């Protein structure tokens, strides 16, 4: 439907342009009285204008042949694909963050659990050491 509207709009614009040219030429021809000496000059000019018009039409047809019938993608399709791409990039970033969280862990889950348990034990020892040091500092102040 949109393609038909665009085509009709282009045709209307072309017709309006041609109408304006016809009015211009009609006004120009009516303003100048036609004498016998002007006829050969007008014929030469008419021939030149026709040749130039033919050249322009050939160039237009060449350009139209090179243009695709329908664009490969519309603006709405491009926007939708851009939105999907952003969503996929967001999901990819989340997955990369999850992978980064597991960076440095061994691939075997049992070994990873053992290392986690060992790290938790070390953490508890450090907490207890901190508490003892704080108690000594508090008793030294009092």
N, C-alpha and C positions, 0 to 999 in steps of 0.2 A: 504494500500500500504506500509506504514511504517512498519507494523507488518511483512509483507512478506519479506521486505528487511532485517529486523533484524533476522528473522528466517534463511534466506539464508546465511547471514553473519556468524551466529553461526555454521551452517552446514559446511561452508567453513573452518572456524577455526578448527572445529573438524576433518575434512578430512585432513587438513594440519598437524595437530598434529599426527594423525594416520600414515600419510605418513612418518613423521620424525621418528616415533617409528619403522616402518618397515625397514627404511634405517639403523637405528642403530642396530637392531637385525640381519639384513642381513650381515652388516659389521662384527659384533661380531661373527656370526656363520661361516662366510667365513674365518675369521682370525684364528680360532682354528680348527686344523684338528680333525676330529671325530674318536676317537679310541673306541674299544669295551668296555674298562673300564669306559669311560665317559658316555656311553649310559644310565646306570641306574641312575647316578647322574643327567643327563639332564632330564630324565623322572620324577624324583622326583621334580626337580626344575620347570619343565613345569606344573606338577600337582599343585604345590604350587602357581605358578603364575596364573594359571586358577582359582583356588579357591579365590585368592585375587581379581582378575578381576571380578569374579562373585559377591563378596562382595561389591566392588566399584559400580558395575552396580545396585545392589539392593539399595544401599545408594543413588545413583543418582536418581533412579526412585522414591524413597520415598520423596526426596527433591523436585523433579519436580511435584509430586502429590500434595504437600503442597502449591506450588506456584500457584497463580491465573493465568488463561489463559491470560487475559488482565489486565493491571493495572487499578485500580478503577478510576484513574484520571491521565491525562497526564500533562506534564509540562506547555504546553500552556494553558490548561484549568485552572490549578492552578494559573498561572499568571493573566489570565482574571478574575478569581474569586477574587484574591487579589486586583486587580484594582477596581473592583466593590465594594469591602468591604471598600477600602479607600474613594471612592466617597460617599458611604452611611455614613461613619463616618464623613466626611466633612459636609454633609447635616444635620446630627444629631447635630453636634457642632453648626451650624448656628441656628437650631431650639432651642437648649438649650439657646443660647445667646438671642434669641427673648423672650423666656419664662422668662429668668432672668431679662430682661428689664421691664417686667410687674410684677415682684415680689413685693409684698407689696401692690399692688392695690386691691381694692375690686372687687369681681366678677361682681357686678352690674355696667353696663356701665354709667348709669346716675350719680351714686354716684362717680364714678371715674372722670367723667367730672366736677362735682362740686368740687372735691378735686383739680383737675388740675387748675380750675379757681381760687380757693382760693390760691393755691401755686403761680400762676402767679401774683395775687394781692399783695401777700407778697413780691414777687420778685420786683415788681414795687415800693413798699414802701421802700424797702431797697436801691434800686437805687436812689430814691429821697433823702433819708437820706444821702447817700454817697455824692450826689451832693451838698447838703446844707453844709455838713461838709467841703467839698473841697472849697466852696465859702468862708466860714468863715476863713479857713486857708489862702486862697489867700488874703482876705481883711486884715487879721492880719499881713501879711508879707509886704503889700504895704504901 
